Amino acid sequence: MRKEVNIKEFEKEKLAKIAEISLVLKSYEDIFSSFDPRRYSERALSVDFLDEAERASRDKEKGSIDLELLLPKKQRKIHYEKMIKRRLKDHFKKHFGLLAIEKKKSIWMGGAFVFSGIVIMFLAALVYFKLGESTLFSSFLVVLLEPAGWFLFWEGLDILIFEPKKRKQDYMFYEKMVKCRIQFADF
């Protein structure tokens, strides 16, 4: 019995080294949320599974990655595996698409804020240049427009520079996983 356990551990390690990302599962249930009773083709993925896959993919380069899911030989059912592969691919494509849209919106909104800030600062300079501080109204416009322009300008730069960094790790993970090859193997 002891020797059999060592052989299984050795085979697990050998399989894990072959694939770029290897995750050992007790059953197919480890992939999915335990709160979702639907079929494998519709079921929500487990946060733990996604976190482990993300951790394992961090040091991998973009491009084609092999994701190998290791299960005990007795647990494997080929008809489930096809459905699960499709579900994983659909999940990765959907979330990558959503993050790509969010990234584009963020860039557009940041650019719009920067542009608006510059336009408002220009209007403030124009008011000051044409009217000076000769009237209460012109003074009020300058006091109102200058901070508004600077606020929009800096907020736009913040959105352009720092917002994408907040979601960069998720974006890179889903970008890798969209292109990955998913395989099941037994140990």
C-alpha positions as CSV (number, residue, x, y, z in Angstrom):
1,M,0.0,0.0,0.0
2,R,2.8,2.5,0.9
3,K,4.6,1.8,-2.4
4,E,1.3,2.3,-4.4
5,V,0.8,5.7,-2.7
6,N,4.4,6.8,-3.6
7,I,3.9,5.7,-7.2
8,K,0.6,7.7,-7.4
9,E,2.4,10.8,-5.9
10,F,5.3,10.4,-8.4
11,E,2.8,10.1,-11.3
12,K,0.9,13.2,-10.1
13,E,4.2,15.2,-9.9
14,K,5.2,13.9,-13.4
15,L,1.9,14.9,-14.9
16,A,2.0,18.3,-13.2
17,K,5.4,19.1,-14.7
18,I,4.3,18.2,-18.2
19,A,1.4,20.7,-18.3
20,E,2.0,24.4,-17.7
21,I,-0.9,24.6,-15.2
22,S,-2.0,21.5,-13.4
23,L,-4.7,21.4,-10.8
24,V,-5.6,18.3,-8.8
25,L,-9.3,17.8,-8.3
26,K,-11.2,15.3,-6.1
27,S,-14.1,15.4,-8.5
28,Y,-15.7,17.6,-11.1
29,E,-17.5,19.3,-8.3
30,D,-14.3,21.1,-7.4
31,I,-14.6,23.2,-10.6
32,F,-18.1,24.5,-9.8
33,S,-19.9,26.5,-7.1
34,S,-21.4,24.2,-4.5
35,F,-24.4,26.7,-4.3
36,D,-25.4,26.2,-7.9
37,P,-27.5,23.1,-8.6
38,R,-27.6,23.4,-12.4
39,R,-26.0,21.1,-14.9
40,Y,-22.3,21.4,-15.7
41,S,-23.0,23.2,-19.0
42,E,-24.7,26.1,-17.1
43,R,-23.2,26.0,-13.7
44,A,-21.3,28.9,-12.1
45,L,-17.6,28.2,-11.6
46,S,-16.1,28.0,-8.1
47,V,-14.3,31.1,-6.9
48,D,-11.7,28.8,-5.3
49,F,-11.1,27.1,-8.7
50,L,-10.7,30.4,-10.5
51,D,-8.4,31.8,-7.8
52,E,-6.1,28.7,-8.0
53,A,-6.1,28.8,-11.8
54,E,-5.2,32.5,-11.7
55,R,-2.4,31.9,-9.1
56,A,-1.0,29.1,-11.3
57,S,-1.1,31.3,-14.4
58,R,0.6,34.4,-13.0
59,D,4.1,33.5,-14.1
60,K,3.1,32.0,-17.4
61,E,3.6,33.9,-20.6
62,K,0.8,35.0,-22.9
63,G,0.0,32.5,-25.6
64,S,-1.1,29.0,-25.6
65,I,-1.2,27.5,-22.1
66,D,-2.1,24.0,-21.2
67,L,-4.5,23.7,-18.3
68,E,-4.5,20.1,-17.1
69,L,-7.1,19.0,-14.6
70,L,-6.1,15.9,-12.8
71,L,-8.7,13.5,-11.4
72,P,-8.7,10.1,-9.9
73,K,-9.1,7.5,-12.6
74,K,-12.4,6.2,-11.1
75,Q,-13.9,9.7,-11.1
76,R,-13.4,10.5,-14.8
77,K,-16.4,10.5,-17.2
78,I,-15.6,11.6,-20.7
79,H,-19.1,12.9,-21.6
80,Y,-18.9,15.3,-18.6
81,E,-15.4,16.4,-19.6
82,K,-16.5,17.7,-23.0
83,M,-19.4,19.7,-21.4
84,I,-17.0,21.1,-18.7
85,K,-14.4,22.1,-21.2
86,R,-17.1,24.0,-23.2
87,R,-18.3,25.6,-20.0
88,L,-14.8,26.7,-19.0
89,K,-14.1,28.1,-22.4
90,D,-17.4,30.0,-22.5
91,H,-16.8,31.5,-19.1
92,F,-13.3,32.6,-20.0
93,K,-14.5,34.2,-23.3
94,K,-17.4,35.9,-21.7
95,H,-15.3,37.5,-18.9
96,F,-12.5,38.4,-21.2
97,G,-15.0,40.2,-23.5
98,L,-16.5,42.0,-20.5
99,L,-13.1,43.2,-19.3
100,A,-12.1,44.3,-22.8
101,I,-15.3,46.4,-23.1
102,E,-14.7,47.8,-19.6
103,K,-11.1,48.7,-20.6
104,K,-12.3,50.5,-23.8
105,K,-14.9,52.4,-21.8
106,S,-12.4,53.4,-19.2
107,I,-10.0,54.8,-21.9
108,W,-12.8,56.6,-23.7
109,M,-14.1,58.1,-20.4
110,G,-10.6,59.2,-19.3
111,G,-9.9,60.8,-22.6
112,A,-13.3,62.6,-22.5
113,F,-12.5,63.9,-19.0
114,V,-9.1,65.2,-20.0
115,F,-10.4,66.8,-23.1
116,S,-13.3,68.4,-21.2
117,G,-10.9,69.7,-18.5
118,I,-8.7,71.3,-21.2
119,V,-11.7,72.9,-22.8
120,I,-13.0,74.3,-19.5
121,M,-9.5,75.6,-18.6
122,F,-9.4,77.3,-22.0
123,L,-12.8,78.9,-21.4
124,A,-11.5,80.1,-18.0
125,A,-8.5,81.7,-19.6
126,L,-10.6,83.2,-22.3
127,V,-13.0,84.8,-19.8
128,Y,-10.0,86.1,-17.8
129,F,-8.3,87.4,-21.0
130,K,-11.4,89.1,-22.5
131,L,-13.1,90.4,-19.3
132,G,-10.4,90.3,-16.7
133,E,-11.6,90.6,-13.2
134,S,-13.6,93.7,-14.1
135,T,-17.0,92.3,-13.1
136,L,-18.4,90.1,-10.4
137,F,-19.7,87.7,-13.0
138,S,-16.3,87.3,-14.8
139,S,-14.5,86.8,-11.5
140,F,-17.1,84.2,-10.5
141,L,-16.8,82.4,-13.9
142,V,-13.0,82.2,-13.5
143,V,-13.3,80.9,-9.9
144,L,-15.8,78.3,-11.1
145,L,-14.2,77.2,-14.3
146,E,-10.5,76.9,-13.2
147,P,-11.0,74.2,-10.5
148,A,-13.6,72.4,-12.6
149,G,-11.1,72.2,-15.5
150,W,-8.3,71.0,-13.3
151,F,-10.5,68.5,-11.6
152,L,-11.7,67.0,-14.9
153,F,-8.1,67.0,-16.3
154,W,-6.6,65.2,-13.3
155,E,-9.5,62.8,-12.9
156,G,-9.3,61.9,-16.5
157,L,-5.6,61.2,-16.2
158,D,-6.3,59.1,-13.1
159,I,-8.9,57.1,-15.1
160,L,-6.5,56.7,-18.0
161,I,-3.4,55.7,-16.0
162,F,-4.5,54.0,-12.8
163,E,-7.9,52.4,-13.5
164,P,-6.6,50.0,-16.1
165,K,-3.9,48.9,-13.6
166,K,-6.6,47.8,-11.1
167,R,-8.1,45.3,-13.5
168,K,-4.9,44.4,-15.3
169,Q,-4.3,41.1,-13.4
170,D,-7.9,39.9,-14.2
171,Y,-7.6,41.0,-17.8
172,M,-4.3,39.2,-18.3
173,F,-5.7,36.0,-16.6
174,Y,-8.7,35.9,-18.8
175,E,-6.6,36.7,-21.9
176,K,-4.4,33.7,-21.1
177,M,-7.3,31.4,-20.3
178,V,-9.2,32.3,-23.5
179,K,-6.3,30.8,-25.5
180,C,-5.5,27.9,-23.2
181,R,-6.0,24.2,-24.0
182,I,-8.0,22.4,-21.4
183,Q,-7.3,18.7,-20.8
184,F,-8.3,16.2,-18.3
185,A,-6.0,13.5,-17.1
186,D,-6.1,10.8,-14.4
187,F,-3.7,9.8,-11.8
